[in-house]
Amino acid sequence: MLRVRHLGWGKGPGGGFLPFSGLFCRLSGVVHSPEGQGRIAMTKLAVVGATGAVGREVLNLLTIRNFPLTELRVFASSRSAGSNVHFRGNDLIVEDLAGADFSTVEIAIFDTPDDVAAKYAPIARDAGCIVIDNSAAFRMDDDVPLVIPEINGRLLEKRSGIIANPNCTTAIGLMGLWPLHKEFGLERVFGSSYQAVSGAGESGIAQLNRETREYVTGVAEEIGVPAFPHPILRNVIPHIGRFDANGNTSEEMKFEREGRKIMNLPHFSSSLTCVRVPVMRSHSVDMIAFFEKRVSVRRAHDALREASGVTLKDDTAKGLYPMPLTATESFDCEVGRVRMVPGFQKALHLFVSGDQLWKGAALNAVQIAERLVSG
């Protein structure tokens, strides 16, 4: 029986447990891994930031992937405390993060602003909880692993403390690059990203929806604080993050810095222009990648077909290539438009699309949790 713990359930005050039955195939206290990795232990888990766009997707994926839970707690800020989130057919009451006690939690998935993660993730860690953090607060700390399970999941063996989730564009781009690196030896990348509005959270979704309604109806609506510095409908904005003295944005620099750490390639370099586009969900990355060895499209296709977490979609005669529409709510990132770069024998051009709410955030976190509980 799965029990979901929350505060104030039912008519009376106080804590309690909500029973579920028949949700998992129980085998002497363990269940089978959704990825066929053998048997895995049942887990006490918390989702911090459960009312946000990524937090809701974490809850969704815990159900879809049959994650083995004995207890689930959901946290958010004081503004959301006392509200409900939906999980496996039930409404759970959200706890206030400010009063959180993590001493009974084994794994906590955080999706909060950087400053919130910086304050509360160490509290959870010090209480004995393993933290999977989706913010940028700890990604570049030397003693915190930055993990994409398909690339450097070995770092999760006998892991404790804080584990960092990468930036969404980094995760999606590297899923396409890693199989090619293993085949040819990656050196550097030039390209552009096309990033969906939901990458900016609920406010990004709201701005595109509002601007669409205004365009269709011709009626202006009252505007709150916009998510973007310019209108996004019928527009693209080459500005994500803060600009530095060299004219690069923080989002653009994450790809190089995080890529070096995740792939263990200290000399890897990249130059991207990150662009916000009027797409609701799923990011795309267009890249020219340079390698140590001579390349071929055939060998690249073979490497991508064999890669975990990647779907090769590359048949232009049939109109088959990666797109945000088809990548949305897919466990895999789509890779296609793979072609030689004229004049270069050691370079490939490719296009990658992936769901930034899933592989770029929630799914990667849940996959890390799955690895942690694997027997």
PyMOL commands that set and color helices and strands:
alter all, ss='L'
color gray80, all
select helices_A, chain A and resi 53-64+97-99+114-126+149-156+168-184+197-200+202-217+250-263+297-306+316-318+324-327+358-373
alter helices_A, ss='H'
color red, helices_A
select strands_A, chain A and resi 2-7+15-20+30-32+39-41+43-48+69-76+84-87+90-93+95-96+107-110+130-133+162-164+186-195+269-276+283-291+310-312+333-341+344-354
alter strands_A, ss='S'
color yellow, strands_A
deselect
rebuild
show_as cartoon
